[in-house]
Amino acid sequence: MEVLRKYIDADSLMTIMKLPETFKNRKLEVIILPAEEQQKTFKRTSDIEQAIQSLIGAIPYTDMSLEELREERLKKYENID
């Protein structure tokens, strides 16, 4: 990793960035390091396809409406403690 280290007058830095008043008229040591780049993560198409495949069949296809399916499930699980 490359690093840059310089000693400069605070007054010249104050034109670039806000510094505490206690730094005024002093020499400062400035160390510059490269920032870590954030890696972009992309979802692969195969991951998306696997997610979709895992959902197929989760709710069986019937001619029932969503309300009818809900009522059926409520009755099926109403006695579970």
Secondary structure in CASP SS format (residue, H / E / C, confidence):
PFRMAT SS
TARGET T0000
AUTHOR 0000-0000-0000
METHOD secondary structure of the structure
MODEL  1
M C 1.00
E C 1.00
V C 1.00
L E 1.00
R E 1.00
K E 1.00
Y E 1.00
I E 1.00
D E 1.00
A H 1.00
D H 1.00
S H 1.00
L H 1.00
M H 1.00
T C 1.00
I C 1.00
M C 1.00
K C 1.00
L C 1.00
P C 1.00
E H 1.00
T H 1.00
F H 1.00
K C 1.00
N C 1.00
R C 1.00
K E 1.00
L E 1.00
E E 1.00
V E 1.00
I E 1.00
I E 1.00
L C 1.00
P C 1.00
A C 1.00
E C 1.00
E C 1.00
Q C 1.00
Q C 1.00
K C 1.00
T C 1.00
F C 1.00
K C 1.00
R C 1.00
T H 1.00
S H 1.00
D H 1.00
I H 1.00
E H 1.00
Q H 1.00
A H 1.00
I H 1.00
Q H 1.00
S H 1.00
L H 1.00
I C 1.00
G C 1.00
A C 1.00
I C 1.00
P C 1.00
Y C 1.00
T C 1.00
D C 1.00
M C 1.00
S C 1.00
L H 1.00
E H 1.00
E H 1.00
L H 1.00
R H 1.00
E H 1.00
E H 1.00
R H 1.00
L H 1.00
K H 1.00
K H 1.00
Y H 1.00
E C 1.00
N C 1.00
I C 1.00
D C 1.00
END
